[in-house]
Amino acid sequence: MNPYDWFKKSVIENPKKIFLLTKKKNISYLELNKKIKQLMDVLGKTNQVGIICKDAENYITGLLAVYGTRGIPVPLDPLQKTDSWKISIKNCTINKAIIDKDSYENHKSEMLENFPKYKIMDKKEDFLILTFTTDKKIEKNLKNTTLILHTSGTTGDQKAVKLSYKNLLHNSKGIIKTLGITEEDIGLLIITPQYAFGNSIINSHILAGSSIKLGNPFFPSELVKEIQEDTTIVYGTPNLPRLIEKGKKNKDKLNGAPRLFAFAGDKPTLRLLEILKTNYPLQKIAMMYGQTEATARVCCKISVHPKDLIDDIGPPLPGVRVKLVNSEGEEPTPGKTGEIWVSGPNIMEGYVLEEKTKDKIERGWLKTKDLGIKSKEGRVRIIGRMDNIINLNGRKVIPGEIEKMIESIKNIKKALVFKADGRVGPIIFSAVIKEENVSEIKLTKKIIALCKKKLPSYFIPKKIEFVSSFQTTKNGKISRRETQKALLNEVMRCKICGIGNNVPGVSIDNKNICNLCKAYTPTSKSKLLLKKKEIQKIYRESHQKAKYDFVLALSGGKDSSYSLNLLRKKFPESRILAITIDDGFLSKTAKRNCEYMCKKNLADHKIYKIGGKKFNSLLRELVKKEIFPKMAMVRASNLSTICSAIAKQKTILEAIKNKSRIVVFGWTNGQSFNPIVPLKKNFILWNSKILRSQIRHLKNKEIVEDLIINKKQLNKLDYRIFMFHPLLFENYTEKGLISRLTTVGWKIPPEKDANTSNCELNAFSTFIHKKIHGFNPYAKEISGLVRAEIITKEEGLKKIKDPLSKEIIIKAAKRLGLKSEIKDLK
């Protein structure tokens, strides 16, 4: 048997009962079963089947369809890269995979590289069925396996866990009994379904014959509405109270439908639980402790009082036993530390790679690697992970003890503790997330004072850094390892804009404020008004005299696309020519956006294709030879600078040909302070000469030389041209800009990276720039956007720090024939 048999029971006994509640529709057990059967017919006989579905409804459908064919589902994270799937497909001998169309489109470009022999077996309305060639030898180890789940990778590499029907049944029954789930319940799922917590909740509600509502954590206001409407149990991580607080429309208490909030995946802080109780004072809270290897849940504690929930993990689920074991293999006396061991019918069959199982299970007991202390009353409190113990000059320091102490201070959200190198040896380093508008200096003093009072001297942090967020795994759990790696390699950053002192020309004072922020003065409203009148006057004077009023450089990215949209709105009678430079790396979606936005905004469109073998040869030269001054390299990479120079030259040349007075670029506050810049004839000529001088030593310079404005072309210019940046007049945020663009039909490219939404060369050029210079070439632009309040400091840091798209980098390097340049890409 498997969970599909539980599902069929409800199909027979209560076919019209709603099983899934989604934003678009409600789906009964019978309706979903029809869809499941269609998928089962296509799948046929199966062994291990990968499920790669971004959409939770598609995921549940695929999961039950695999169960229905008596196959073994292997959920794979759709947000991970295909090289991660490749490892799982090989280790778990996956021969088929169900992938929803969104996930396939997002990974299509990398599929052939990692799976050269994959085939599309069939296509359905929402799914594709893929087949793979795999090694069959490992299947003998899966005799009793019903489901294979991957660990989240919080403490290391992901492991594939074999779970039996007995594991799933026992764990589901335990959750149902502990949480009191009945067929009348509607559970709101706002967690990633591909991992243990999500699967355990899906299984429990199927076994109980109840309903599941699929929530969206990315829109807090919608989330609050989902909680209030018919939901009886809310499943999430302890960060949920913060989302609720953001989503509220007023300060009233939200005494809505839920009878219970059930949390797992991370330890809660008292502050977060108190935020929840402020909004839902009468509801119970369940804190669940577990591991994937224990089929998700081990213990659960339920209370209406937040303080009751943070000290211990609560009693074990029915049939589960918990004990502590010290380094001598014995149970420690109360108050002493030991590793938490768990036994019961919920303990996994083992790992798919069996050699890893030996260190995890001993005589039926699962060794969790969680450190705990048991009280005289038998209550177990987790104090940290064995992997996280810090050896400091021969003394063992448990980070969890220090973290708990720091988190008890008001206005501190979360803390992590690591070992770091000090000036005279190793020290304790703490990273802290605080509430907004709270003094870092005052909190630092409170942390030191409390630690001195409560902890041994060697436990006291010698360095405290306040950060906006921690690194997380794909399912949202904090990754201590990645956070430590990111923080300890951190440069000194401006507390206002986030720029680092590793960027040339940037200095940061003892108050952590950079020279750019100190010198920054926003353009006054009166000055902007004068500039606005100036561009309107230029437009009126040139209107009807030239073929086009505006010549715009259009890349298909968000900024140039929105600039085009603004021109049409602000100057409805204008004639617009959009110029697109296709260097061979313009993404498919960007091309589509260029054509669509021109059609939508009634603009003529010219595309200049300059890509090809010769241009790629030029780019290869530029990877190994920097031709621009160091000052230019602070603003953009070598490759980006040549591409933007070509676009600028071609746009101005088109304006000259068409006697247009205004050339338009989608520059932001991070790139320019002046919305209107006059371009004198001599300046254009000087700029062209400089560019010719810079490329003179390149072997393939003629490709660019043919695109540079020459003196003969400039002779036709008997009037002044103006460079116009419409975005500088607008009061907007980047999120708002994207929202407005998508409303009119612009599409977010799936192949984008953190700093561009049009170019498939950008990630590679940024990678090369960081490799040579040690900083992100967009850092200055991003800091300017933060100062102009177009993005937040946190959003800016994310752009600077987000890992570059490995597959886009590899793709560009291959096209340029530069594989050797990325051999150290990790």
C-alpha positions in Angstrom: 0.0 0.0 0.0 0.9 3.7 -0.3 -0.7 7.1 0.2 -2.7 6.8 -3.1 -4.7 4.0 -1.4 -5.6 6.4 1.3 -6.6 9.0 -1.3 -8.8 6.4 -3.2 -10.6 5.7 0.0 -11.8 9.3 0.1 -12.6 9.2 -3.6 -15.0 6.3 -3.0 -16.4 7.4 0.3 -16.6 11.2 -0.2 -16.0 11.9 -3.9 -17.4 15.5 -3.9 -15.5 16.6 -0.9 -13.0 19.4 -1.7 -9.4 18.2 -1.4 -7.4 21.1 -2.8 -8.3 24.8 -2.3 -6.3 27.0 -4.7 -6.5 30.6 -5.6 -8.1 29.8 -9.0 -10.4 26.9 -8.1 -11.4 24.2 -5.6 -10.8 20.6 -6.6 -12.7 17.7 -5.2 -11.2 14.3 -4.5 -13.0 12.9 -7.5 -11.8 15.7 -9.9 -8.2 15.3 -8.8 -8.4 11.6 -9.2 -9.4 11.9 -12.8 -6.3 14.0 -13.5 -4.2 11.6 -11.5 -5.5 8.6 -13.6 -4.7 10.4 -16.9 -1.1 10.9 -15.7 -0.9 7.3 -14.5 -2.0 6.1 -18.0 0.9 8.0 -19.6 3.5 7.0 -17.0 2.7 3.3 -17.3 4.9 0.9 -15.3 7.4 2.9 -13.2 10.3 2.4 -10.8 11.8 5.6 -9.4 10.1 8.7 -10.8 11.4 12.2 -10.3 8.9 14.9 -9.5 10.0 18.4 -10.5 7.0 20.7 -10.0 7.2 24.4 -9.0 3.4 24.5 -8.6 2.1 22.8 -5.4 -1.0 21.5 -7.1 1.0 20.0 -9.9 3.4 18.5 -7.3 0.6 16.8 -5.4 -1.0 15.5 -8.6 2.4 14.1 -9.7 3.1 12.6 -6.3 -0.2 10.7 -6.2 0.1 9.6 -9.8 3.5 7.9 -9.1 2.1 6.3 -6.0 -0.8 5.1 -8.2 1.5 3.3 -10.6 3.2 1.6 -7.6 6.4 3.5 -8.4 8.6 5.4 -5.9 8.3 9.2 -6.0 11.6 11.1 -5.7 10.8 14.8 -5.3 13.4 17.1 -6.7 13.6 20.8 -5.9 12.5 22.9 -9.0 14.5 25.9 -7.8 17.8 23.9 -7.8 20.1 23.7 -10.8 20.0 20.6 -13.1 23.4 19.5 -12.0 21.8 18.8 -8.5 19.1 16.8 -10.2 21.8 14.9 -12.2 23.3 13.6 -9.0 19.9 12.5 -7.6 18.8 10.9 -10.9 22.0 8.9 -11.0 22.0 7.9 -7.3 18.3 7.1 -7.1 18.3 5.4 -10.6 15.4 7.6 -11.7 14.2 6.4 -15.2 11.3 8.9 -15.6 10.4 12.3 -14.4 7.2 14.4 -14.2 8.1 18.0 -14.7 5.6 20.9 -14.9 5.8 23.2 -17.9 7.1 26.2 -15.9 9.9 24.2 -14.4 10.8 22.8 -17.8 10.9 26.2 -19.5 13.1 27.6 -16.6 15.7 24.8 -17.1 15.3 23.9 -20.7 18.7 25.5 -21.7 20.7 23.3 -19.2 18.8 20.1 -19.7 20.7 19.0 -22.8 24.0 19.7 -21.2 23.3 17.6 -18.1 21.0 15.0 -19.7 22.1 14.6 -23.3 20.1 11.4 -23.6 16.8 12.5 -22.0 13.6 12.3 -24.1 10.2 13.8 -23.8 8.0 10.7 -23.5 4.7 12.7 -23.5 3.1 16.1 -23.1 0.1 16.9 -21.0 -1.8 20.1 -20.3 0.4 20.9 -17.2 3.2 18.3 -17.4 5.9 16.8 -19.5 7.1 13.2 -18.9 10.8 12.8 -19.4 12.8 9.5 -19.6 16.4 8.9 -18.6 18.9 6.1 -19.1 20.0 5.0 -15.6 22.0 2.3 -13.9 19.6 -0.5 -12.6 22.0 -2.0 -10.1 20.9 0.0 -7.1 17.2 -1.0 -7.3 17.7 -4.1 -5.2 18.3 -1.8 -2.3 14.8 -0.2 -2.6 12.7 -3.3 -2.0 10.8 -1.8 1.0 11.0 1.8 -0.2 7.8 3.8 -0.8 9.2 7.3 -1.0 12.7 8.9 -1.4 13.1 12.3 0.1 16.1 14.6 0.1 17.4 16.3 3.3 17.4 20.1 3.1 21.2 20.4 3.2 21.1 22.8 6.1 24.1 21.2 7.7 25.9 19.8 4.7 25.3 18.0 1.4 21.8 16.7 0.6 21.2 13.0 1.3 18.5 10.8 -0.3 16.5 9.1 2.4 14.6 5.9 1.9 11.2 5.8 3.6 8.9 2.8 3.8 5.1 2.5 3.9 5.4 1.7 7.6 7.4 5.0 8.1 4.8 7.1 6.3 1.7 5.4 7.9 3.1 5.7 11.4 4.2 9.3 11.1 1.0 10.4 9.5 -1.1 8.7 12.2 1.1 10.3 14.9 0.6 13.8 13.4 -3.1 13.3 13.0 -3.5 12.2 16.7 -1.1 14.9 18.0 -2.6 17.8 16.1 -6.2 16.4 16.3 -6.7 16.5 12.5 -10.2 15.4 11.4 -11.8 15.2 7.9 -13.4 18.6 8.7 -10.0 20.4 8.8 -8.6 22.6 6.1 -4.8 22.9 6.4 -3.1 25.9 4.8 0.2 24.8 3.4 2.8 27.6 3.0 5.9 25.6 3.0 7.9 23.9 0.2 6.1 20.6 -0.5 9.2 18.8 -1.9 10.8 18.2 1.6 9.9 16.3 4.7 7.7 18.8 6.5 5.5 19.5 3.4 5.2 15.8 2.5 4.3 14.8 6.1 1.4 17.3 6.1 0.1 16.3 2.7 0.2 12.6 3.8 -1.5 13.3 7.1 -4.4 15.3 5.5 -4.9 12.5 2.8 -5.0 9.9 5.5 -7.5 11.9 7.6 -9.6 12.6 4.5 -9.4 16.3 5.0 -8.6 19.3 2.8 -5.4 21.2 1.9 -5.3 24.9 1.0 -2.3 26.1 -1.0 -0.9 29.4 0.2 1.5 32.0 -1.2 4.1 33.4 1.2 5.3 36.0 -1.3 2.2 38.2 -0.9 1.6 38.7 2.8 -1.8 40.5 2.4 -3.1 37.6 0.4 -1.7 35.2 2.9 -3.6 36.9 5.8 -6.7 36.6 3.8 -6.1 32.9 3.2 -5.6 32.4 6.9 -8.8 34.2 7.7 -11.0 32.3 5.2 -12.0 28.8 6.4 -8.5 27.7 7.4 -8.4 25.6 10.6 -4.7 24.7 10.7 -1.8 26.8 9.4 1.5 25.1 8.6 4.6 27.2 8.2 8.1 28.0 9.6 8.5 30.3 12.6 9.0 33.3 10.3 5.3 33.2 9.5 4.3 35.7 12.2 6.5 38.3 10.5 4.6 37.8 7.2 1.3 38.1 9.0 2.4 41.4 10.5 3.4 42.7 7.1 0.1 41.5 5.5 -2.2 43.2 8.0 -4.2 46.2 6.8 -4.7 47.6 10.3 -3.6 47.1 13.9 -6.6 45.0 14.9 -6.3 41.5 16.2 -6.9 38.8 13.6 -9.2 36.4 15.4 -10.0 34.4 12.3 -10.7 30.8 11.5 -7.5 28.9 12.5 -7.7 26.8 15.6 -4.0 25.9 15.4 -0.6 27.2 14.0 1.9 24.4 13.5 5.5 25.2 13.0 8.6 23.2 12.1 11.9 23.7 10.2 13.7 26.0 12.6 13.8 26.9 16.2 11.4 29.8 17.1 12.3 32.9 19.0 10.1 34.2 21.8 9.7 37.5 19.9 8.2 35.9 16.8 5.8 33.8 18.8 4.7 36.9 20.7 4.0 38.7 17.4 1.8 35.8 16.5 -0.1 35.9 19.8 -0.6 39.6 19.4 -2.6 38.9 16.2 -4.2 35.6 17.3 -4.4 35.6 21.1 -6.7 32.6 21.4 -5.2 30.1 19.0 -2.9 27.3 20.0 0.6 26.9 18.6 2.3 23.6 17.9 6.1 23.5 17.7 7.2 20.3 15.9 10.7 18.8 16.0 12.0 16.2 13.6 14.3 15.1 10.8 13.8 13.8 7.3 15.4 10.5 8.5 12.6 10.2 11.1 9.9 10.7 8.4 9.7 14.4 9.4 8.2 14.5 12.9 9.6 13.2 16.2 8.2 15.5 19.0 5.5 18.1 19.3 4.6 20.6 22.0 1.3 22.5 21.9 0.4 25.6 24.0 -1.3 28.9 23.8 1.6 30.5 25.7 4.7 31.4 23.7 7.1 31.0 26.7 6.0 27.3 27.1 7.2 26.6 23.5 10.8 27.8 23.5 12.4 25.7 26.3 11.9 22.1 25.2 10.9 20.0 22.2 7.8 18.5 23.9 6.8 14.8 24.2 7.5 12.3 21.4 4.7 11.3 18.9 2.9 8.1 19.7 5.3 5.1 19.4 8.4 7.2 19.2 11.2 7.1 21.8 13.8 9.8 22.5 17.0 9.6 24.6 20.3 11.4 25.1 23.6 9.7 24.6 27.0 11.2 25.7 30.4 10.6 24.2 30.9 7.5 26.4 27.7 5.9 24.8 25.8 6.4 28.0 22.7 8.4 29.0 23.9 11.6 30.8 22.5 12.7 34.1 19.9 15.5 34.1 21.4 18.9 33.2 24.3 17.3 31.2 24.7 17.4 27.4 24.2 14.5 25.1 23.2 13.7 21.5 19.5 13.2 20.8 18.8 9.6 19.6 15.4 8.6 18.3 13.8 5.1 17.7 10.4 3.9 16.5 8.6 2.8 13.4 9.2 6.2 11.9 12.9 5.7 11.5 14.1 5.5 7.8 15.1 2.4 6.0 18.5 4.1 5.4 20.1 6.3 2.8 20.1 5.5 -0.9 23.9 5.5 -0.7 24.0 2.8 2.0 27.5 3.5 3.2 26.2 6.8 4.8 23.6 4.9 6.8 26.2 3.2 9.1 27.1 6.4 10.8 23.5 7.4 11.3 21.7 4.4 12.7 22.9 2.3 15.6 20.9 -0.7 16.8 17.6 0.8 15.5 18.4 4.3 17.0 18.7 7.3 14.8 21.6 9.6 15.8 20.3 13.1 15.1 23.5 15.0 15.7 21.4 17.4 17.7 22.7 18.3 21.1 20.3 18.4 24.0 20.0 18.7 27.7 17.3 16.7 29.7 15.7 18.2 32.8 14.9 16.3 36.0 11.3 16.1 34.7 12.5 14.4 31.5 12.0 17.4 29.2 14.6 17.7 26.4 15.9 21.1 25.3 18.0 21.4 22.1 21.1 23.5 22.5 22.7 23.1 19.1 24.2 20.8 16.5 27.3 18.6 17.1 28.6 19.8 13.8 28.5 23.4 15.1 30.5 22.9 18.3 33.4 25.4 18.4 36.8 24.3 19.7 38.3 27.5 21.2 41.8 27.1 22.7 40.9 23.6 24.0 37.4 24.6 25.3 34.2 23.5 23.7 31.7 26.3 22.9 28.1 25.5 22.0 26.8 28.2 19.7 23.2 27.5 20.5 23.6 28.6 24.1 25.0 31.9 23.1 22.4 32.4 20.4 19.6 31.7 22.8 21.0 34.3 25.2 21.3 37.0 22.5 17.8 36.2 21.1 16.3 36.8 24.5 17.1 40.5 24.2 14.2 42.7 23.0 14.4 43.9 19.4 16.7 41.1 18.3 15.1 38.7 15.7 17.8 36.1 15.2 21.4 35.4 16.0 24.1 33.0 14.8 27.5 32.4 16.4 30.7 31.2 14.7 34.4 31.0 15.3 36.5 33.7 13.4 40.1 34.7 13.2 40.9 37.6 15.5 44.1 39.7 15.6 45.7 37.5 18.2 43.9 34.2 17.7 40.4 32.7 17.3 37.4 34.6 18.7 33.7 34.2 19.0 31.9 36.1 16.3 28.1 36.8 16.3 25.9 37.8 13.4 22.6 39.4 14.5 19.4 40.4 12.8 17.6 43.2 14.6 14.3 45.1 14.4 14.3 48.2 12.2 15.1 51.6 13.6 16.9 50.2 16.7 20.4 51.4 17.7 23.2 48.9 16.9 25.4 50.5 19.5 22.8 50.0 22.3 22.1 46.5 21.3 25.8 45.6 21.2 26.2 46.9 24.8 23.2 44.8 25.9 24.5 41.7 24.3 27.9 42.0 25.9 26.4 42.9 29.3 24.0 39.9 29.3 26.7 37.4 28.0 29.1 38.6 30.7 26.5 38.1 33.4 25.2 34.7 32.3 28.1 32.9 30.4 31.7 32.0 30.8 34.2 34.6 29.6 35.3 32.5 26.6 31.6 32.3 25.4 31.4 36.1 25.1 31.4 37.4 21.4 34.4 39.5 20.7 32.9 40.7 17.4 29.2 41.5 16.7 27.9 42.3 13.2 24.4 43.3 12.4 23.1 41.9 9.1 19.8 42.1 7.2 19.4 38.4 6.6 21.1 35.0 6.7 21.8 32.6 3.9 19.1 29.9 3.5 18.7 26.6 1.8 16.2 26.1 -1.1 13.4 25.3 1.3 13.9 28.4 3.4 15.9 27.0 6.3 18.8 29.0 7.6 22.1 27.6 6.3 24.7 28.1 9.0 27.6 27.0 6.8 26.7 29.3 3.9 26.0 32.2 6.3 29.4 31.8 7.9 31.1 31.5 4.6 29.5 34.7 3.3 30.0 36.8 6.5 33.6 35.9 7.2 34.6 36.8 3.7 32.6 40.0 4.0 34.1 43.4 3.3 33.3 46.6 5.2 30.0 47.9 4.0 28.2 51.2 4.2 25.3 51.0 6.6 23.2 53.3 4.3 23.7 52.0 0.8 25.5 48.7 1.3 28.5 49.4 -1.0 31.8 47.8 0.1 35.2 49.4 0.5 36.5 46.8 -1.9 35.2 49.1 -4.7 37.9 51.5 -5.9 37.2 55.1 -4.8 34.9 54.0 -2.0 35.9 54.8 1.6 33.9 54.1 4.7 34.3 56.1 8.0 34.2 54.9 11.6 30.4 55.4 11.6 30.1 52.9 8.7 29.0 55.6 6.2 30.6 55.7 2.7 31.9 58.8 1.0 29.3 58.5 -1.8 26.4 58.7 0.8 28.1 61.6 2.5 28.4 63.5 -0.8 24.9 62.6 -2.0 22.3 65.3 -2.4 19.0 64.3 -4.2 18.0 66.5 -7.1 15.5 69.1 -5.8 11.9 69.1 -7.0 12.3 72.6 -8.4 15.4 71.6 -10.4 13.5 68.5 -11.8 10.6 70.8 -12.7 12.9 73.0 -14.7 14.4 70.0 -16.4 11.0 68.7 -17.2 10.0 72.0 -18.8 13.3 72.0 -20.7 12.6 68.6 -22.3 9.1 69.6 -23.1 10.3 72.7 -24.9 12.9 70.8 -26.9 10.2 68.3 -27.9 7.8 71.1 -29.0 10.5 72.8 -31.0 11.5 69.6 -32.8 8.1 68.0 -33.2 7.1 67.7 -36.9 10.5 68.9 -38.0 12.2 65.5 -37.9 11.1 62.0 -38.8 11.3 60.9 -35.2 10.9 63.0 -32.0 12.8 60.4 -30.0 15.4 57.7 -30.8 15.6 55.2 -28.0 18.1 52.5 -27.2 16.0 49.5 -26.4 17.5 46.3 -25.0 14.2 44.6 -23.9 15.3 44.9 -20.3 13.1 46.5 -17.7 14.6 50.0 -17.7 14.7 50.7 -21.4 11.2 49.0 -21.8 9.7 51.2 -19.1 11.4 54.3 -20.6 9.6 53.5 -23.9 6.3 53.1 -22.1 6.9 56.5 -20.4 7.6 58.3 -23.7 4.3 57.1 -25.1 2.5 58.2 -21.9 4.1 61.5 -21.5 4.3 62.4 -25.2 1.3 60.7 -26.7 1.7 62.4 -30.1 5.4 61.6 -30.5 7.1 59.6 -33.1 9.5 57.1 -31.7 12.3 55.0 -33.2 13.7 52.2 -31.0 17.2 50.9 -31.8 18.1 47.4 -30.6 21.7 46.0 -30.8 21.7 42.2 -31.1 25.3 41.1 -30.3 24.3 37.4 -30.4 23.7 37.3 -26.6 20.3 39.1 -26.5 18.0 36.6 -24.8 14.9 35.2 -26.5 12.6 36.9 -24.0 14.4 40.2 -24.4 13.9 40.0 -28.2 10.2 39.3 -27.7 9.9 42.2 -25.2 11.5 44.6 -27.7 9.1 43.6 -30.5 6.1 43.6 -28.1 6.9 46.9 -26.4 7.4 48.7 -29.8 4.1 47.3 -31.0 2.3 48.2 -27.8 3.7 51.8 -27.7 3.5 52.4 -31.5 7.2 52.8 -32.0 9.2 51.9 -35.1 11.9 49.4 -34.5 15.3 48.7 -36.0 17.5 45.8 -35.0 21.2 45.8 -35.8 22.8 42.4 -35.7 26.5 42.6 -34.9 27.0 39.1 -33.4 29.0 36.4 -35.1 32.4 34.8 -35.2 34.3 38.0 -35.6 32.5 39.8 -32.8 33.0 36.8 -30.6 36.7 36.9 -31.4 36.7 40.6 -30.3 34.9 39.6 -27.0 37.5 36.9 -26.5 40.3 39.5 -26.8 38.5 41.8 -24.3 38.3 39.0 -21.7 42.1 38.8 -21.7 42.9 42.5 -22.4 41.4 45.4 -20.6 41.3 48.5 -22.9 39.3 50.9 -20.8 40.6 53.1 -18.0 40.3 51.9 -14.4 37.6 54.6 -13.7 35.4 52.9 -16.3 35.9 49.5 -14.7 34.3 50.8 -11.5 31.0 51.3 -13.4 30.9 48.2 -15.6 32.9 45.2 -16.8 35.1 45.3 -19.9 32.6 43.4 -22.1 29.6 45.5 -20.9 31.4 48.7 -21.6 32.2 47.9 -25.2 28.6 46.7 -25.8 27.0 49.8 -24.2 29.5 52.0 -26.2 28.3 50.4 -29.4 24.7 50.9 -28.5 25.3 54.5 -27.6 27.1 55.3 -30.9 24.5 53.6 -33.0 21.6 55.3 -31.3 23.2 58.8 -31.7 24.0 58.0 -35.3 20.4 57.1 -36.0 19.3 60.4 -34.4 21.6 62.3 -36.7 20.3 60.4 -39.8 16.7 61.2 -38.9 17.4 64.8 -37.7 16.1 63.9 -34.3 17.1 66.1 -31.4 16.5 63.7 -28.5 18.2 60.3 -27.9 16.8 58.3 -25.0 18.5 55.8 -22.7 16.9 53.8 -19.8 19.5 55.0 -17.3 18.6 55.0 -13.7 19.6 57.1 -10.7 22.4 54.7 -10.2 23.9 55.6 -13.5 23.2 59.3 -13.9 22.2 62.3 -11.8 21.1 64.5 -14.8 17.9 63.6 -16.7 19.0 65.8 -19.7 22.5 66.1 -21.1 23.3 68.3 -24.1 25.6 66.5 -26.6 27.6 69.1 -28.5 29.1 68.1 -31.9 32.7 68.4 -30.6 31.9 66.2 -27.6 30.4 63.5 -29.8 33.5 63.7 -32.1 35.9 63.6 -29.1 34.0 60.6 -27.6 34.3 58.7 -30.9 38.0 59.5 -31.1 38.6 58.2 -27.6 36.7 54.9 -28.4 38.8 54.4 -31.6 42.0 55.0 -29.5 40.9 52.4 -26.9 40.3 49.7 -29.5 43.3 50.4 -31.7 45.3 47.4 -30.5 42.5 44.9 -30.9 42.9 42.4 -33.8 39.2 42.6 -34.7 38.8 46.3 -34.2 37.2 46.9 -37.6 33.9 45.4 -36.3 33.6 48.2 -33.8 35.2 50.9 -36.0 32.5 50.5 -38.6 29.9 51.3 -35.9 31.6 54.4 -34.5 30.4 57.8 -35.6 32.9 59.5 -38.0 33.5 63.1 -39.0 31.7 62.8 -42.3 28.5 61.7 -40.5 28.8 64.4 -38.0 29.0 67.1 -40.7 25.3 66.5 -41.2 24.7 67.6 -37.6 23.8 71.3 -37.6 21.8 71.3 -34.4 22.3 70.2 -30.8 21.3 66.7 -29.7 20.1 66.0 -26.1 20.5 62.8 -24.2 17.3 62.1 -22.2 16.8 59.7 -19.2 13.0 59.6 -18.5 13.4 57.4 -15.4 15.2 60.2 -13.5 11.9 62.1 -13.4 9.9 59.2 -12.0 9.3 58.4 -8.3 9.3 54.6 -8.4 10.6 51.4 -6.9 12.1 48.6 -8.9 9.4 46.2 -7.8 6.7 48.7 -8.8 8.3 49.2 -12.2 8.4 45.5 -12.9 4.8 45.2 -11.7 3.6 47.9 -14.0 5.6 46.5 -17.0 4.2 43.0 -16.5 0.7 44.5 -16.3 1.1 45.8 -19.9 2.5 42.5 -21.2 6.3 42.7 -20.7 7.7 39.4 -19.6 10.4 38.7 -17.0 13.1 36.7 -18.8 13.7 33.2 -17.2 17.3 33.5 -18.3 18.0 36.7 -16.3 20.6 37.2 -13.6 20.7 39.4 -10.6 21.7 42.6 -12.5 20.3 42.3 -16.0 17.0 41.2 -17.6 18.1 41.1 -21.2 21.7 39.9 -21.8 23.0 36.3 -21.7 26.6 37.6 -21.7 26.3 39.7 -18.5 26.7 36.9 -16.0 29.9 35.8 -17.7 31.3 39.3 -18.0 30.5 40.0 -14.3 32.1 36.7 -13.3 35.3 37.6 -15.2 35.3 41.1 -13.7 34.9 39.8 -10.1 37.7 37.3 -10.8 40.1 40.0 -11.9 39.1 43.0 -9.7 37.4 41.3 -6.7 34.2 43.3 -6.7 30.8 43.4 -8.5 30.9 45.9 -11.4 27.3 47.0 -10.6 28.1 47.9 -7.0 28.2 51.6 -7.6 25.0 51.6 -9.7 23.2 49.5 -7.1 24.3 51.9 -4.2 22.9 54.8 -6.2 19.6 53.0 -6.6 19.5 52.5 -2.8 20.2 56.2 -2.1 17.4 57.1 -4.5 15.1 54.7 -2.7 14.4 52.7 -5.8 15.5 49.5 -4.0 16.1 48.8 -0.4 19.6 48.2 1.1 18.6 44.6 1.5 17.6 44.3 -2.1 20.8 46.0 -3.1 23.0 43.6 -1.1 21.1 40.7 -2.6 21.9 41.9 -6.1 25.6 42.3 -5.1 25.9 39.0 -3.3 23.5 36.7 -5.2 25.4 33.9 -6.8 25.7 34.4 -10.6 23.8 31.9 -12.8 26.3 29.1 -13.4 24.4 27.8 -16.4 24.3 31.2 -18.2 28.1 31.7 -17.5 28.9 28.3 -18.9 26.7 28.8 -21.9 28.4 32.2 -22.8 31.9 30.8 -22.2 31.2 27.9 -24.6 29.9 30.2 -27.3 33.0 32.3 -26.9 35.3 29.3 -26.8 36.6 30.3 -23.3 36.0 27.2 -21.2 39.4 27.6 -19.6 38.3 30.9 -18.1 35.6 29.2 -16.0 37.5 26.1 -14.9 37.4 27.4 -11.3 33.7 28.1 -11.4 32.1 26.5 -8.3 
